[in-house]
């Protein structure tokens, strides 16, 4: 009996072990089960389940993308202390709202305005001060021999004063003496100056803004574009040689450099398209042969200019605006004073271009002027053609410039061709610049041609 129970227990243990082996994975055999206690009844064998498929261990998970946020629950975070926004080791929750795009880049800053010294009152009255200084070295030949005359001198030193009175009235004054301490040719040549003289002194009434203005005083009569330019805004080293070649034609003790006393109307109309200047001036005074009294017919001058782009709104034109304006204009002029036999007359035309182009800007102008003094003015009939052109490289602030002039007319007027060029360096625009120019002056034969070199430094503000 006892033997039979022992035999039955052995069969039960063997069957249970076989069943457990059938349920274990094939890859790793299960260890043998411990024998059951002899007194415990064996459980009913469970039918064997189908063998489980072999499970391959998955590859390590890829690292999340930089912008991916891991899922974080409150159970995985340490407790947050009061007032602590982000606990240590916590990952901020993703923002539900979209992140705004970066603001657009700010516009490039505008160039600094030119320096000014100005005092203004509340009622529209103001006063403004300025200085123009040009120091120059010149080496100039002559038609007689190969010698050079070398000079260090002050080409211009001008004190400028201007402003407004009660908004509607303007005034301008400058005092200058050109070529200060310049020595002429010759062994006993005395240096010029020192001295000062009034160059401009006029007032302006703005009747209708820029549409109608009235100027009165010592001022430039209407003339060519180069004639009406300001000395501090020239493109080349100076005015054209023929612009002021005869600057004292109308009889004054000192050279007025083309100025005359009178009054003129000027304005810009048709939305900036047309500028006009029309004036009456003192002109040349005649002295009758039979007495001390003097009489003269007034001098009349006028100019019109068509502005295809930006208008030139100032009294003085600019020789170049250094990229601050887009200017293309053409102009025409006349100048007349009656004479008892032959009248003085002058007429001319000009074109001016000043545009930003590519990495810089192009500037060019052409002036043509015919003048005949008749019996009134001691000026032979003559015509002058004057031109200059150049390109400004903004990256290096440098302008190579070429110039050409030709004068012809009566035998007494002489004929001459002037060809040259140079460079202008604009580190501070018109406020401070350096210019070096060479000119070849070629009178008609048999007069000998000669050379001229000018080096100029300018300081200017107004």
Secondary structure as UniProt FT lines:
FT   HELIX           2..23
FT   TURN            38..39
FT   TURN            66..67
FT   HELIX           74..76
FT   TURN            82..83
FT   TURN            88..89
FT   STRAND          117..120
FT   TURN            122..123
FT   STRAND          126..140
FT   STRAND          149..165
FT   TURN            166..168
FT   STRAND          169..176
FT   TURN            187..188
FT   STRAND          197..208
FT   TURN            209..211
FT   STRAND          212..220
FT   TURN            225..228
FT   TURN            231..232
FT   TURN            241..243
FT   TURN            245..246
FT   TURN            257..258
FT   STRAND          259..269
FT   TURN            270..273
FT   STRAND          274..281
FT   STRAND          286..287
FT   TURN            289..290
FT   STRAND          294..295
FT   STRAND          299..307
FT   TURN            322..323
FT   STRAND          327..337
FT   STRAND          344..357
FT   TURN            358..359
FT   STRAND          360..372
FT   TURN            374..376
FT   STRAND          382..393
FT   TURN            394..397
FT   STRAND          398..409
FT   TURN            411..413
FT   STRAND          416..425
FT   TURN            427..430
FT   STRAND          432..443
FT   TURN            445..446
FT   STRAND          450..461
//
